[in-house]
């Protein structure tokens, strides 16, 4: 009886098993820029310059990269990574400039920069719905009623800067009137205190006069007694 012969399978080996193989090439990830905006809850007017925020973030990122690569020494502006980062940040800044327009340096919003529909936000965002939107250019001397850039529905409500100025004057006048009322109340209280002090002084004078009168009456009684009984006078003299 013969046993079947078994053969083991030989797998092919690499020509050079000690040769290092490079990892698969992956696309270079571009770094994102995160912008932090502090909002005061006590106010409702917020005007920010995206161009200024991006430039500030770019400057901080470049400074941080230079410090990390050079150990806090002189920056290596000609390195490949530094040039790539500068190019990336310039592209980001350019995209913000195209989307939001250049600032005028004073931080004041120019309404003409937002006259085109969708000029202030990303129209490719699936969250935004422009159905039924209308283009409304806002004149220089006008402002939205609550200072906003866009509205969700209904008709935009505007008011002139002159009207807003009059409203501010009205508020200032009301504030001054309130202060005048409080000042008048304080003056009235001071006058009341003066009257009470004068009344107390008058009462004191009245008490003094009453005492003097009673003292005089007592002295008169004593004199009458002495006149009626002259012997008492000699005994107490």
C-alpha positions in Angstrom: 0.0 0.0 0.0 1.5 3.3 -1.1 0.9 6.6 0.6 0.1 9.7 -1.6 2.9 12.1 -1.7 2.1 15.6 -0.4 3.8 18.7 -1.7 3.7 22.1 0.0 2.9 25.2 -2.0 5.7 27.7 -2.6 4.7 31.4 -2.8 6.9 33.7 -4.8 9.1 36.1 -2.8 10.2 39.6 -3.6 13.4 40.0 -5.4 14.8 42.1 -2.6 13.0 41.3 0.7 15.0 43.9 2.6 14.2 46.8 0.3 11.9 49.4 1.9 8.8 50.2 0.1 7.4 53.8 0.2 3.9 54.2 1.6 1.2 55.0 -0.9 1.1 58.7 -1.8 -1.8 60.6 -0.3 -3.1 64.0 -1.3 -1.7 66.8 0.8 -4.3 68.1 3.3 -4.8 71.8 3.3 -5.0 73.4 6.7 -8.2 75.1 7.6 -8.4 78.5 9.4 -10.7 78.8 12.4 -12.1 82.3 13.1 -13.3 83.1 16.7 -15.7 86.0 17.0 -16.7 87.3 20.4 -20.3 88.5 20.6 -21.6 90.7 23.4 -25.0 89.6 24.6 -25.9 93.1 25.6 -25.8 94.4 22.0 -27.6 93.6 18.8 -25.2 95.3 16.2 -22.3 93.2 15.0 -20.1 94.3 12.1 -17.0 92.3 11.4 -14.4 92.5 8.6 -13.7 89.0 7.3 -10.7 90.3 5.4 -9.2 91.6 8.6 -10.0 88.4 10.5 -8.4 86.2 7.8 -5.3 88.4 7.7 -4.9 88.3 11.4 -5.3 84.5 11.4 -2.8 84.2 8.6 -0.2 86.3 10.5 -0.7 84.3 13.7 -0.4 81.0 11.8 2.8 82.1 9.9 4.4 83.3 13.2 3.5 80.0 14.9 4.9 77.9 12.1 8.1 80.0 12.0 8.6 79.6 15.8 8.0 75.8 15.6 10.4 75.2 12.7 13.2 77.5 13.8 12.9 77.0 17.6 11.9 80.6 18.1 14.7 82.0 16.0 14.7 83.8 12.7 11.9 82.8 10.3 12.7 80.7 7.3 10.6 82.5 4.7 12.0 80.7 1.8 11.3 77.1 3.0 8.9 75.1 0.8 6.4 74.5 3.6 6.3 78.2 4.4 5.7 79.2 0.8 3.0 76.7 0.5 1.2 77.9 3.6 1.5 81.5 2.4 0.0 80.6 -0.9 -2.8 78.7 0.8 -3.6 81.7 3.0 -3.5 84.1 0.1 -6.0 82.0 -1.7 -8.3 82.0 1.4 -8.0 85.7 1.7 -8.7 86.2 -2.0 -11.8 84.0 -1.7 -13.1 86.1 1.2 -12.4 89.3 -0.7 -14.4 88.0 -3.7 -17.2 86.9 -1.4 -17.5 89.8 1.0 -15.7 92.6 -0.8 -12.8 94.7 0.4 -13.2 96.8 3.6 -12.9 100.6 3.5 -10.6 100.6 6.5 -13.0 102.3 8.9 -15.0 99.2 9.8 -18.2 100.8 8.7 -20.5 98.7 6.5 -21.0 99.8 2.9 -24.4 98.7 1.8 -23.5 98.9 -1.9 -21.0 96.0 -1.3 -24.0 93.7 -0.5 -26.4 95.0 -3.2 -26.0 91.8 -5.2 -28.1 88.8 -4.2 -26.1 86.3 -2.2 -23.0 88.5 -2.0 -22.7 88.0 1.7 -23.0 84.3 2.1 -22.2 81.0 0.3 -24.9 80.2 -2.3 -23.5 76.7 -2.7 -24.5 75.8 0.8 -27.4 73.3 0.8 -28.8 74.9 3.9 -29.5 78.2 2.1 -32.7 78.5 0.1 -33.0 81.5 -2.3 -36.5 80.7 -3.5 -38.5 83.9 -3.8 -35.5 86.1 -2.9 -35.4 89.7 -4.2 -32.6 92.1 -4.8 -32.9 95.2 -2.8 -30.1 97.8 -2.9 -30.0 99.9 0.3 -29.1 103.6 -0.2 -26.2 105.2 1.7 -28.5 107.3 3.9 -30.8 104.3 4.8 -30.4 101.4 7.2 -32.4 98.3 8.0 -34.8 98.8 10.9 -32.8 96.5 13.2 -29.4 96.8 11.5 -29.4 93.4 9.8 -28.0 92.3 6.5 -30.7 89.9 5.4 -34.3 89.0 6.2 -35.9 85.6 6.1 -39.3 86.6 4.8 -41.7 89.5 4.3 -40.8 93.0 3.1 -37.7 94.8 4.3 -38.2 97.6 6.7 -35.9 100.6 6.4 -35.5 103.9 8.1 -33.4 106.9 7.4 -30.3 107.8 9.3 -32.0 111.2 10.1 -34.8 109.4 11.7 -32.4 107.3 13.8 -30.6 110.5 14.8 -33.9 112.0 15.9 -34.7 108.8 17.9 -31.3 109.1 19.6 -32.0 112.8 20.4 -35.3 111.8 21.9 -33.7 109.2 24.1 -31.1 111.7 25.3 -33.8 114.2 26.0 -35.8 111.6 28.0 -32.7 110.7 29.9 -32.0 114.3 30.8 -35.6 114.8 31.8 -35.4 111.8 34.1 -32.2 113.2 35.7 -34.0 116.6 36.2 -36.9 114.8 37.9 -34.5 113.0 40.3 -32.6 116.3 40.9 -35.9 118.1 41.7 -36.8 115.2 44.1 -33.5 115.6 45.9 -34.0 119.4 46.2 -37.5 118.9 47.6 -36.2 116.4 50.2 -33.5 119.0 51.2 -36.1 121.7 51.6 -38.2 119.4 53.7 -35.3 118.7 56.0 -34.6 122.4 56.3 -38.2 123.0 57.3 -38.0 120.3 59.9 -34.8 121.8 61.4 -36.4 125.3 61.5 -39.5 123.9 63.2 -37.4 122.1 65.8 -35.5 125.4 66.4 -38.8 127.3 66.7 -40.1 124.7 69.2 -36.9 125.1 71.2 -37.4 128.8 71.4 -41.0 128.3 72.4 -40.0 125.9 75.3 -37.4 128.5 76.4 -40.0 131.2 76.5 -42.5 129.1 78.4 -39.8 128.3 81.0 -38.9 131.9 81.4 -42.6 132.8 81.9 -43.1 130.2 84.5 -39.9 131.2 86.3 -41.1 134.8 86.4 -44.4 133.7 87.7 -42.7 131.7 90.5 -40.6 134.7 91.4 -43.6 137.0 91.6 -45.4 134.6 93.9 -42.4 134.5 96.2 -42.2 138.4 96.2 -45.9 138.6 97.1 -45.5 136.2 100.0 -42.5 138.2 101.4 -44.5 141.4 101.2 -47.4 139.9 103.1 -45.2 138.4 105.8 -42.3 140.8 106.5 -41.1 138.7 109.4 -40.2 135.9 107.0 -38.0 138.3 105.2 -35.9 139.0 108.4 -35.6 135.3 109.2 -34.2 134.4 105.7 -32.1 137.5 105.2 
